[in-house]
Protein backbone atom coordinates (compact mmCIF):
# COMPACT_ATOMS: atom_id res chain seq x y z
CA UNK A 1 0.00 0.00 0.00
CA UNK A 2 1.03 3.63 -0.49
CA UNK A 3 1.81 5.31 2.88
CA UNK A 4 0.10 8.73 2.80
CA UNK A 5 1.85 11.18 5.10
CA UNK A 6 -1.48 12.56 6.31
CA UNK A 7 -2.49 9.13 7.63
CA UNK A 8 1.00 8.48 9.05
CA UNK A 9 0.82 11.70 11.05
CA UNK A 10 -2.78 11.07 12.09
CA UNK A 11 -2.25 7.57 13.45
CA UNK A 12 1.08 8.45 15.10
CA UNK A 13 0.11 11.74 16.76
CA UNK A 14 -3.31 10.58 17.89
CA UNK A 15 -1.83 7.35 19.28
CA UNK A 16 0.74 9.28 21.34
CA UNK A 17 -1.98 11.64 22.60
CA UNK A 18 -4.12 8.68 23.66
CA UNK A 19 -1.23 7.13 25.56
CA UNK A 20 -0.39 10.42 27.28
CA UNK A 21 -3.98 11.05 28.36
CA UNK A 22 -4.37 7.43 29.48
CA UNK A 23 -1.33 7.55 31.76
CA UNK A 24 -2.49 10.83 33.29
CA UNK A 25 -5.90 9.28 33.93
CA UNK A 26 -4.44 6.13 35.48
CA UNK A 27 -2.07 8.18 37.65
CA UNK A 28 -4.98 10.36 38.79
CA UNK A 29 -7.09 7.34 39.72
CA UNK A 30 -4.11 5.87 41.62
CA UNK A 31 -3.71 9.19 43.44
CA UNK A 32 -0.12 9.70 42.31
CA UNK A 33 1.17 13.04 43.53
CA UNK A 34 1.01 15.50 40.61
CA UNK A 35 0.43 19.24 40.61
CA UNK A 36 -2.78 20.39 38.88
CA UNK A 37 -0.72 22.68 36.68
CA UNK A 38 1.34 19.77 35.39
CA UNK A 39 -1.74 17.65 34.64
CA UNK A 40 -3.42 20.57 32.89
CA UNK A 41 -0.32 21.30 30.82
CA UNK A 42 0.10 17.65 29.82
CA UNK A 43 -3.58 17.44 28.89
CA UNK A 44 -3.19 20.57 26.79
CA UNK A 45 -0.35 18.89 24.88
CA UNK A 46 -2.48 15.77 24.42
CA UNK A 47 -5.31 17.93 23.12
CA UNK A 48 -2.94 19.69 20.71
CA UNK A 49 -1.67 16.37 19.35
CA UNK A 50 -5.23 15.11 18.89
CA UNK A 51 -6.25 18.23 16.99
CA UNK A 52 -3.06 18.17 14.89
CA UNK A 53 -3.78 14.56 13.98
CA UNK A 54 -7.38 15.41 13.14
CA UNK A 55 -6.30 18.25 10.86
CA UNK A 56 -3.76 16.02 9.11
CA UNK A 57 -6.45 13.42 8.44
CA UNK A 58 -8.46 16.00 6.49
CA UNK A 59 -5.55 16.37 4.08
CA UNK A 60 -6.22 12.79 2.97
CA UNK A 61 -9.78 13.56 1.89
CA UNK A 62 -10.69 14.46 -1.68
CA UNK A 63 -13.66 16.52 -0.49
CA UNK A 64 -13.17 17.53 3.16
CA UNK A 65 -16.56 19.27 3.28
CA UNK A 66 -18.22 15.89 2.89
CA UNK A 67 -16.36 14.31 5.80
CA UNK A 68 -19.47 14.40 7.98
CA UNK A 69 -21.04 11.71 5.78
CA UNK A 70 -18.58 9.19 7.22
CA UNK A 71 -20.72 8.84 10.37
CA UNK A 72 -23.70 7.50 8.42
CA UNK A 73 -22.33 3.94 8.19
CA UNK A 74 -21.56 3.48 11.88
CA UNK A 75 -23.44 0.17 12.03
CA UNK A 76 -21.02 -1.60 9.68
CA UNK A 77 -17.96 0.63 9.18
CA UNK A 78 -15.09 0.87 11.64
CA UNK A 79 -14.06 4.14 10.01
CA UNK A 80 -17.48 5.60 10.77
CA UNK A 81 -17.11 4.48 14.37
CA UNK A 82 -13.69 6.11 14.54
CA UNK A 83 -15.16 9.34 13.18
CA UNK A 84 -17.65 9.27 16.05
CA UNK A 85 -15.29 8.16 18.84
CA UNK A 86 -12.44 10.57 18.00
CA UNK A 87 -14.40 13.83 18.56
CA UNK A 88 -15.95 12.31 21.68
CA UNK A 89 -12.48 11.51 23.03
CA UNK A 90 -11.23 14.99 22.16
CA UNK A 91 -14.23 16.39 24.00
CA UNK A 92 -13.46 14.33 27.12
CA UNK A 93 -9.81 15.41 27.17
CA UNK A 94 -10.82 19.02 26.53
CA UNK A 95 -13.42 18.93 29.30
CA UNK A 96 -10.92 17.51 31.78
CA UNK A 97 -8.35 20.16 30.83
CA UNK A 98 -10.89 22.98 31.09
CA UNK A 99 -12.13 21.78 34.48
CA UNK A 100 -8.56 21.81 35.82
CA UNK A 101 -7.85 25.25 34.39
CA UNK A 102 -10.95 26.89 35.89
CA UNK A 103 -10.75 24.85 39.10
CA UNK A 104 -14.13 23.14 38.71
CA UNK A 105 -14.74 20.20 41.06
CA UNK A 106 -15.32 17.73 38.20
CA UNK A 107 -11.63 18.09 37.37
CA UNK A 108 -10.87 16.17 40.59
CA UNK A 109 -13.61 13.56 40.23
CA UNK A 110 -12.68 9.99 39.28
CA UNK A 111 -15.33 9.47 36.60
CA UNK A 112 -13.75 11.85 34.08
CA UNK A 113 -10.33 10.06 34.03
CA UNK A 114 -12.18 6.74 33.83
CA UNK A 115 -14.09 7.94 30.76
CA UNK A 116 -10.82 9.12 29.20
CA UNK A 117 -9.33 5.64 29.61
CA UNK A 118 -12.42 4.01 28.10
CA UNK A 119 -12.45 6.51 25.22
CA UNK A 120 -8.77 5.92 24.45
CA UNK A 121 -9.24 2.15 24.34
CA UNK A 122 -12.32 2.48 22.13
CA UNK A 123 -10.47 4.79 19.75
CA UNK A 124 -7.48 2.43 19.49
CA UNK A 125 -9.77 -0.48 18.64
CA UNK A 126 -11.75 1.52 16.07
CA UNK A 127 -8.61 2.80 14.33
CA UNK A 128 -6.90 -0.58 14.28
CA UNK A 129 -10.00 -2.43 13.09
CA UNK A 130 -10.20 -0.19 10.01
CA UNK A 131 -7.19 -2.17 8.80
CA UNK A 132 -7.66 -5.48 10.63
CA UNK A 133 -11.10 -6.01 9.08
CA UNK A 134 -9.69 -6.00 5.51
CA UNK A 135 -9.41 -9.74 4.92
CA UNK A 136 -7.90 -9.37 1.46
CA UNK A 137 -4.83 -7.63 2.94
CA UNK A 138 -3.41 -10.55 4.89
CA UNK A 139 -0.69 -8.51 6.64
CA UNK A 140 -3.42 -6.50 8.42
CA UNK A 141 -6.17 -9.09 8.89
CA UNK A 142 -4.91 -10.38 12.23
CA UNK A 143 -5.42 -9.59 15.96
CA UNK A 144 -1.78 -8.43 16.09
CA UNK A 145 -2.85 -5.25 14.27
CA UNK A 146 -5.05 -4.22 17.21
CA UNK A 147 -2.43 -5.32 19.76
CA UNK A 148 0.29 -3.28 18.06
CA UNK A 149 -1.85 -0.14 17.77
CA UNK A 150 -2.66 -0.29 21.48
CA UNK A 151 0.84 -1.14 22.72
CA UNK A 152 2.68 1.32 20.48
CA UNK A 153 0.26 4.15 21.22
CA UNK A 154 0.21 3.51 24.96
CA UNK A 155 3.97 3.07 25.32
CA UNK A 156 4.80 6.15 23.23
CA UNK A 157 2.36 8.27 25.21
CA UNK A 158 3.88 7.02 28.45
CA UNK A 159 7.38 7.90 27.22
CA UNK A 160 6.18 11.42 26.46
CA UNK A 161 4.48 11.65 29.86
CA UNK A 162 7.70 10.61 31.60
CA UNK A 163 9.65 13.21 29.62
CA UNK A 164 7.19 15.91 30.67
CA UNK A 165 7.30 14.72 34.27
CA UNK A 166 11.11 14.77 34.31
CA UNK A 167 11.18 18.29 32.86
CA UNK A 168 8.57 19.50 35.38
CA UNK A 169 10.13 17.77 38.40
CA UNK A 170 7.21 15.37 38.92
CA UNK A 171 9.37 12.64 40.43
CA UNK A 172 6.41 10.72 41.89
CA UNK A 173 5.10 9.96 38.40
CA UNK A 174 8.53 8.81 37.23
CA UNK A 175 9.07 6.54 40.22
CA UNK A 176 5.60 5.02 39.88
CA UNK A 177 5.48 4.52 36.11
CA UNK A 178 9.09 4.74 34.86
CA UNK A 179 9.71 0.99 34.96
CA UNK A 180 6.25 0.22 33.57
CA UNK A 181 6.99 2.54 30.65
CA UNK A 182 10.23 0.69 29.88
CA UNK A 183 8.48 -2.68 30.03
CA UNK A 184 5.70 -1.47 27.72
CA UNK A 185 8.22 -0.15 25.20
CA UNK A 186 9.92 -3.55 25.19
CA UNK A 187 6.55 -5.33 24.93
CA UNK A 188 5.51 -3.13 21.99
CA UNK A 189 8.83 -3.86 20.29
CA UNK A 190 8.48 -7.60 20.87
CA UNK A 191 4.96 -7.73 19.46
CA UNK A 192 5.97 -5.68 16.44
CA UNK A 193 8.81 -8.11 15.76
CA UNK A 194 6.31 -10.96 16.03
CA UNK A 195 4.15 -9.27 13.39
CA UNK A 196 7.19 -8.75 11.12
CA UNK A 197 8.04 -12.44 11.34
CA UNK A 198 4.45 -13.37 10.61
CA UNK A 199 4.44 -11.15 7.51
CA UNK A 200 7.62 -12.82 6.27
CA UNK A 201 5.96 -16.24 6.52
CA UNK A 202 2.71 -15.31 4.76
CA UNK A 203 1.96 -17.30 1.62
CA UNK A 204 -0.65 -15.21 -0.14
CA UNK A 205 -3.76 -16.94 -1.42
CA UNK A 206 -3.88 -14.65 -4.47
CA UNK A 207 -1.40 -15.45 -7.23
CA UNK A 208 -0.47 -13.97 -10.59
CA UNK A 209 -2.64 -16.66 -12.17
CA UNK A 210 -5.69 -15.74 -10.10
CA UNK A 211 -5.11 -12.03 -10.69
CA UNK A 212 -4.93 -12.34 -14.47
CA UNK A 213 -7.22 -15.32 -14.97
CA UNK A 214 -4.53 -17.17 -16.91
CA UNK A 215 -4.02 -20.82 -15.98
CA UNK A 216 -0.47 -21.21 -17.25
CA UNK A 217 1.95 -22.59 -14.69
CA UNK A 218 4.64 -20.02 -15.44
CA UNK A 219 3.79 -16.34 -15.99
CA UNK A 220 6.18 -13.44 -16.39
CA UNK A 221 4.80 -9.91 -16.60
CA UNK A 222 6.80 -7.38 -18.62
CA UNK A 223 4.29 -4.51 -18.79
CA UNK A 224 1.18 -3.31 -16.99
CA UNK A 225 -0.41 -2.43 -20.31
CA UNK A 226 0.17 1.32 -20.11
CA UNK A 227 3.03 3.72 -20.64
CA UNK A 228 2.69 5.53 -17.30
CA UNK A 229 1.26 5.09 -13.83
CA UNK A 230 -2.38 5.29 -12.81
CA UNK A 231 -4.47 5.67 -9.65
CA UNK A 232 -4.03 1.96 -8.94
CA UNK A 233 -0.25 2.08 -9.15
CA UNK A 234 -0.02 5.26 -7.08
CA UNK A 235 -2.39 4.36 -4.25
CA UNK A 236 -1.77 0.64 -3.81
CA UNK A 237 2.01 0.42 -4.06
CA UNK A 238 4.66 2.39 -2.17
CA UNK A 239 7.19 2.50 -5.03
CA UNK A 240 10.23 2.12 -2.76
CA UNK A 241 13.05 -0.26 -3.66
CA UNK A 242 13.54 -3.32 -1.39
CA UNK A 243 16.72 -1.95 0.20
CA UNK A 244 14.78 1.14 1.36
CA UNK A 245 12.13 -1.04 2.97
CA UNK A 246 14.84 -3.05 4.73
CA UNK A 247 16.47 0.10 6.08
CA UNK A 248 13.15 1.43 7.35
CA UNK A 249 12.45 -1.93 8.99
CA UNK A 250 15.75 -1.71 10.88
CA UNK A 251 15.59 2.04 11.46
CA UNK A 252 12.19 2.11 13.14
CA UNK A 253 13.27 -0.59 15.59
CA UNK A 254 16.39 1.35 16.53
CA UNK A 255 14.78 4.79 16.74
CA UNK A 256 11.36 3.76 17.94
CA UNK A 257 12.27 1.13 20.52
CA UNK A 258 15.96 0.38 21.13
CA UNK A 259 17.25 3.91 21.74
CA UNK A 260 14.21 4.97 23.80
CA UNK A 261 14.59 1.83 25.92
CA UNK A 262 18.27 2.58 26.55
CA UNK A 263 17.42 6.17 27.46
CA UNK A 264 14.72 4.97 29.84
CA UNK A 265 17.21 2.62 31.51
CA UNK A 266 19.56 5.57 32.00
CA UNK A 267 16.73 7.67 33.37
CA UNK A 268 15.67 4.97 35.81
CA UNK A 269 19.25 4.58 36.98
CA UNK A 270 19.31 8.29 37.77
CA UNK A 271 16.24 7.94 39.99
CA UNK A 272 18.19 5.84 42.49
CA UNK A 273 19.44 8.87 44.40
CA UNK A 274 17.62 11.34 46.59
CA UNK A 275 16.95 13.74 43.72
CA UNK A 276 15.00 13.08 40.59
CA UNK A 277 18.09 12.69 38.44
CA UNK A 278 18.67 14.32 35.09
CA UNK A 279 15.73 14.95 32.77
CA UNK A 280 17.93 14.52 29.70
CA UNK A 281 17.52 10.73 29.24
CA UNK A 282 13.74 10.99 29.46
CA UNK A 283 13.63 13.86 26.99
CA UNK A 284 15.96 12.05 24.58
CA UNK A 285 13.76 8.94 24.75
CA UNK A 286 10.72 10.90 23.61
CA UNK A 287 12.62 12.95 21.01
CA UNK A 288 14.17 9.99 19.21
CA UNK A 289 11.01 7.89 19.39
CA UNK A 290 8.79 10.14 17.25
CA UNK A 291 10.70 9.67 13.96
CA UNK A 292 10.92 5.97 14.75
CA UNK A 293 7.15 5.79 15.17
CA UNK A 294 6.60 7.54 11.85
CA UNK A 295 8.95 5.05 10.20
CA UNK A 296 7.10 2.16 11.86
CA UNK A 297 3.78 3.43 10.58
CA UNK A 298 5.24 3.92 7.08
CA UNK A 299 6.32 0.29 7.07
CA UNK A 300 2.92 -0.79 8.38
CA UNK A 301 1.37 0.50 5.16
CA UNK A 302 4.26 -0.31 2.83
CA UNK A 303 4.46 -3.98 3.80
CA UNK A 304 0.74 -4.51 3.19
CA UNK A 305 0.39 -6.17 -0.21
CA UNK A 306 -2.84 -5.35 -2.04
CA UNK A 307 -3.86 -8.24 -4.34
CA UNK A 308 -4.28 -5.88 -7.29
CA UNK A 309 -0.51 -5.36 -7.36
CA UNK A 310 -0.23 -8.87 -8.77
CA UNK A 311 -1.65 -7.43 -11.96
CA UNK A 312 -0.09 -3.95 -11.93
CA UNK A 313 3.55 -4.83 -11.33
CA UNK A 314 5.85 -2.95 -13.64
CA UNK A 315 5.89 -0.08 -16.07
CA UNK A 316 7.83 -0.69 -19.26
RADAQUI-V315920 format. One record per backbone hydrogen bond with DSSP energy under -1.0 kcal/mol. NH is the residue of the N-H (numbers start at 1). CO is the residue of the C=O. If there is no record, write none. Layout:
nh & co
NH & CO
NH & CO
This chain:
nh & co
2 & 235
8 & 4
9 & 5
10 & 6
11 & 7
12 & 8
13 & 9
14 & 10
15 & 11
16 & 12
17 & 13
18 & 14
19 & 15
20 & 16
21 & 17
22 & 18
23 & 19
24 & 20
25 & 21
26 & 22
27 & 23
28 & 24
29 & 25
30 & 26
31 & 28
32 & 27
39 & 35
40 & 36
41 & 37
42 & 38
43 & 39
44 & 40
45 & 41
46 & 42
47 & 43
48 & 44
49 & 45
50 & 46
51 & 47
52 & 48
53 & 49
54 & 50
55 & 51
56 & 52
57 & 53
58 & 54
60 & 57
61 & 58
66 & 63
67 & 64
69 & 66
70 & 67
71 & 68
72 & 69
74 & 71
76 & 73
77 & 73
81 & 77
82 & 78
83 & 79
84 & 80
85 & 81
86 & 82
88 & 84
89 & 85
90 & 86
91 & 87
92 & 88
93 & 89
94 & 90
95 & 91
96 & 92
97 & 93
98 & 94
99 & 95
100 & 96
101 & 97
102 & 98
104 & 99
107 & 104
108 & 105
114 & 110
115 & 111
116 & 112
117 & 113
118 & 114
119 & 115
120 & 116
121 & 117
122 & 118
123 & 119
124 & 120
125 & 121
126 & 122
127 & 123
128 & 124
129 & 125
131 & 128
132 & 128
133 & 129
134 & 131
135 & 133
137 & 134
140 & 137
141 & 137
142 & 140
145 & 142
147 & 143
148 & 144
149 & 145
150 & 146
151 & 147
152 & 148
153 & 149
154 & 150
155 & 151
156 & 152
157 & 153
158 & 154
159 & 155
160 & 156
161 & 157
162 & 158
163 & 159
164 & 160
165 & 161
166 & 162
167 & 163
168 & 164
170 & 165
171 & 169
174 & 170
175 & 171
176 & 172
177 & 173
178 & 174
181 & 177
182 & 178
183 & 179
184 & 180
185 & 181
186 & 182
187 & 183
188 & 184
189 & 185
190 & 186
191 & 187
192 & 188
193 & 189
194 & 190
195 & 191
196 & 192
197 & 193
198 & 194
199 & 195
200 & 196
201 & 197
211 & 207
212 & 208
213 & 209
234 & 230
235 & 231
236 & 232
245 & 241
246 & 242
247 & 243
248 & 244
249 & 245
250 & 246
251 & 247
252 & 248
254 & 250
255 & 251
256 & 252
257 & 253
258 & 253
259 & 254
261 & 257
262 & 258
263 & 259
264 & 260
265 & 261
266 & 262
267 & 263
268 & 264
269 & 265
270 & 266
272 & 269
283 & 279
284 & 280
285 & 281
286 & 282
287 & 283
288 & 284
290 & 286
293 & 289
294 & 290
295 & 291
296 & 292
297 & 293
298 & 294
299 & 295
300 & 296
301 & 297
302 & 298
303 & 299
309 & 306
310 & 307
311 & 308
312 & 308
313 & 311
